[in-house]
Amino acid sequence: MQIEPTQSMWKNGALIRWEEATIHPLSHGLHYGTSVFEGIRCYETDRGPAVFRLREHMVRLRTSAKALHMDIPHSVDELSAATLEVISANGLRECYIRPISLFGASGIGVNPLGYPVDTFIIAFALGAYLGEEGVRNGIRVHTSSWRRVSSSSVPASAKICGNYVNSALAVMEAKQNGFDEAVILNEHGFVAEGSGENIFMVMDGRVLTPPVSADILPGITRMSLMQVAADMGYAVEERDVSRGEMFLAEELFFTGSAAEITPIREVDRRPVGKGVPGEVTKRLQAKFADVVRAKDEKYIGWLTFVE
């Protein structure tokens, strides 16, 4: 997915020009994947641009860093303020935001303890991650032959860059087989998530999603949607989901900061329900759109407005 460069980004406490953004080729995070990141959305609203759950994302960035023994030298408040500064400096009304912290250059060994930490915050325009057509009519997914990284090997619930080699292999396989996205099972054979999304299933009017113990990333959009769905009167349940249950589901959809809410119309060449986005999915899509665009006062506290 191509992006258009903006004028500036934030690095280690100050704005720099887009073309000045560099890292040392011996950066530990580049060689060994020892870096952490977030994906955040800013939406245009009648009250101006608003970032969805900014503080929660920055808390998770620092929590992921903790899993790597990485000390990001910026507080949650500082990172949040820097994000608003980047959006404002680039005159963005709606954008995707990518904070990333990585162990820098100090040597060539695998052990990064004591290495410097570089932090960037980048913001740029981004449309529907899985395509506008996919958001409207649903996407086709493929169950990957690759298994989700296990928490017995790496901190799977942390948003660590190195973990996403697993995701890249899965989505490349799906694309090469003619699908839009992958569904990845965990080492026990239960459904975990997509390559960059959490997954939900609708059965008998209930909204189901795999638990954190299934080695998923505990998504912030996932958490938000679970609350919104419960507030709308749906029974929401976290439990293990088998691959075969996806074939019987009335509805399936992905959630994520990039994907937002994207319906799944087909799994492994089997239609989901009637092969079109279901009513529960469409209701949740509509409600979510109201929430992120400041049209529902109940959730206004989830938004941080850009001055």
N, C-alpha and C positions, 0 to 999 in steps of 0.2 A: 504494500500500500504506500503510494508516494505521498510525501508531505511537502508543503511549501515552507521554505525557511522564513523565520521572522527576523526582526531587527536585532533582538538581544535575548540573552538568557542569564541565569544567575549561577555564579560559581564561587563557592567558599566565602560568601558574604558580600559579593558585589556583582553588579550587572556587567556583563561583557558582551561584545558584539558576537553575533552568530558565528561568523567566520573565524573568530579568535578562540573558539572552544576546542581545546586540545587536551589529550592525556598522553603521558609518557608511554612509549611502546613497551617498557618493562613494568608497567603497572600490574600489580598482582591480580587485580580484578579482571584484567584482560586475559591473562594467561590461565587463571585457575577458576574463573567464575565467582570469585569472592566479592560480590557486589549485591546490593539490594535496591529495589525500586518500587515505585507505585504507579498506578494509572488512575488519573482523576479527571472528572469532567467539570467544565464550567458552562453554564447555560445562560442564554439571553432570557431575561424576564422583563416584565413591565417596570420593575424597580431597578433595572440595570443588570449587568452580569453577576451571576451568583455561582459559587463553587459548591458542589454537592459533597457534604460530609468531609470537609477539608481537614478538620482536626483529627478525625478518626483515621484518615489516611496517613497523616504524619505520625500519629502514635504508632500505627502499624509499621511504618518505615523504620522507626527507632527500635521497635520490638524485633523486627526481622534482623536488624543490625546486631542486636544483643545476642541473637542465636549464633552469630558469626564472631562473637567477641570483638565486634567493631564498635568503637565509640565515636558516634557522629558529633562533632563539636558545635552543634547548633540545637537549640531547644525546639520543642514542638511549636511554641509561639513564634520563634524566629523563622522557622521553616514556613509556617503559615503566612506570616507577613511577607516573606520573600516571594511566595507564590502570587500573592495579590500584586506585589510590585512588578513582577514579570508580566502579568496579564495587562496591567495598566500601561506599562512602558511600551508594550507592543500594540496597544489600542485594540485588543481583542474583545469581541462581544460574546463569543462562544468558542470554546477550544477544549483540547485535550492537554493534560498536564502530565509531564513525566519527571518526577524527582528521582535521582539515582545517586547512591553513595557507593564508592568503591575503594578498596585498598590500593594505594598508589605505589610508586616505585621506591624501592629501598634495597632490593637484592633480587635474587632469582630463586630462592628456596620456596618450598611449598608452605612453610610456616609464615603467616603474615603478622603475627603478634608484634606490635611496636611499629608497624608500617604507618605512614601518613594516610589520612582519609580525605578523599576529594568528594565534594557534593555539588551536583548540578541540579538546576530546576529549569526545564524546558517547557514551553507552551506553544501550541500550534493548532491550526484549524484541522479538524478531523470529522469526516462524515460517519455514516453507519459502518461499523467495523466489519460486519458480515454482509454489507450491501443493503441498499434501500429496498431492493426486491425481496431480500431475505427477511427484513423486518416486517414487510407487508404480508408476504405469502409463505414464509417459512423456508428453512434450509434443509438440505439432505446431509445426513451424517453417517459416518462409518465407524464401527467398533475397531479400534486399533489393535494391531498385534503386539504393540508395545504396552507394558504395564506401567502404571503410575509409580513414580519414585516412592519408596517406602520410608516411613518415619524411623524405621530401624537402621536406615542407611544415611539419611540426611534429614534435617528439620523440614519435613514436607509442608508444614503449615506456615512456614516463613516464606516471604516473597524474595527468594534468593535467585539471582540471575542464573547461576549454574544449573538450578533445577529445571530451567526451561529448555535445555537440550532435549530432555524427555518430551516436552511439548512440541518442539520443532520437528523431531522425528515422527511424532504421531500425525501432525497436520500435513507434513510433506507426503506421508503415506496416503492419507485421505485424499489429498489433491491429485496425486498420481493415479488414484483409482477412480477419479471422476466425481468425488464428493466435495462438499463445501467445508466440512469441518470433521474433526474426530471426536469420538467418545472414548475415554481411556478407563479401563478397569484397573482396580488395585491388585495387589499380589494375591488376594484371597478370591479374586474373580468377581467382586462386586463393582458396580458402577462408581467411579470416582468423580470425574469432571471432564470438561472439554480441554482443548489445548490451552485455552486462556479464559475459560468461563466455568462457572458453576452450573449445575443442571437441576431442573425441577421436573416432576412428573405429576400429572393430575389423574387420580383414580377415584371413582365414585364421589366426585366433588371435593375430595381431599387433596391438598397440595403437599406433596412429599419431596424430600431432598436428602441426599446422602449426608451422614453426620461427619463431623470433623475427624472422628476416629477412622473414617474410610480413607484417610490420607489426602484429604482435599485441602485446598487453600480456603480458609474461612473468609469468603468474600464480603466486602462491605456492602455491595449492592445486594448480595444474597441475604445478609442480615437485615437490611432495610426492607427488602421485599417480604421477608417472612413476617415482619411486624405489620406492614401494610396489608398483607393478605389476611392476617388474623384480625386486624381492625375492620376489614371488610366482611368478616363473618365466616371466613373459610377455616376449616380445621387444617392446621399446619403441623406436619410431623417430620422429624428427622429419623431416618432409619436406613439400614442397608437395602440397596436395590439391586436385584440381579439383572443380568443382561436380558434374559428372557422377558422380564417384566416390562422392559421398554417396548417390546413388540405388542404387548397387551394394553399399554397406556392409552387413555383417552386423549391426553395432550402431553406434549413435552416442550420445554423451552430452556434456553440458556439465559443466564444473567451475568453481568460483569460491567465494570466501568466503561470499557470500550464497547462491548456487545449490547449494553443496556438490557432490554428484554427482547430476545430474538426467538421466534417460534421455530420448532423443528417439525417438519412435515413428513420426513421419511428417515427411517433407521435401517441401515443395511438392506436397502431396496424394498423395505416393507413400509407401507403408509402408516403414519401415526393417526389414529382415529379415522377421519374421513379424508385425510391427506391435505387438510387446510388448517390454518390456525384456529384453535378452539375458542369457545366463548370465555372461559376462565382466563386464558392467556390474553385475549383481547381486552378484557376488563382490567386486568393487572397492568397491561401496557398503557392504557388510557389513564389509569390512576397514577402510575409512575410518572408519566409525562406531566400531569398536573403538579405532582410533588416537586419535581426538579425545576419546574418553571414558576414556582412560587404562587401557584393557583390554589393551594390548599393550606390554609393557615395552621392546620393541625401539625404540619411537619415543617413549618417555616424555620424552626431551630436547627434543621439539618443543613441550612444554606448559609454560606458566608458571602456577603455582598461585597463587590469590588467598588471601592469609592472612586 
